[in-house]
């Protein structure tokens, strides 16, 4: 009874004079140590539970798939039919592009050095020595020079006709198989669009068979349809870059051929005077 009176008095005293909670707790511990200890244990247990609840839960780390794995996954999801044809266009287009790039780089000639060598050969050893120099030099410019020098004894007009005719032949050699690259550039996105249309048709067939507009039925068909379009556009973009480089290289070589041919005719005309 005394303990209850003392506790009530102390509580009233705390409310009246605004005693802080820590002072009141210490007094209550003195009055009723058993009750205070149990209360402290309950509070410590509650604090430990709250700390456990507040601790961040570690989520399992998901390893991100690599770029090649993602491409492989999307390629399989797109279906082997149209995706295989699009991949074939990429392989053939790249093969032709690499072959043309190697050929064009080997066909490039230092025209200024060749012209200087032909002039010195004509001055020192005549046409035969100049022809020998052109025969030992690689590239379309040297081949055109050889054909022009071979007709030089027949006159400047014959040499000029030979240069023009053989220049057309060399231009055809430079542009060989380039049209196939442009075909694959146009064919790849068209095949992708065709796969998209067929995928949409299959999606609507599933809706018609199910008799209900379920998102899962439409999403699968649309995803497959769009994947074929994406891969077709990627193939076209890659081949377009190679095609533009090849065309620019051919134009550069053709301009060099025309300029060098004019210089050769001028050299032959100056020798006839």
Secondary structure, DSSP 8 states (H G I E B T S, - for coil): -HHHHHHHHHHHHHHHHT--HHHHHHHHHHH-HHHHHHHHHHHHHHHHHHHHHHS-----------HHHHHHHHHHHH-HHHHHHHHHHHHHHHHHHHHHHHHHHHH---HHHHHHHHHHHHHHT-HHHHHHHHHTS-SHHHHHHHHHHHTGGG-HHHHHHHHHHHHHHHHHHHTTTHHHHHHHHHHHHHHHHHHHHHHHHHHHHHHHHHTS--HHHHHHHHHHHHHHHHHHHHHHHHHHHHHHHHHHHHHHHHHHHHHHHHHHHHHHHHHH-
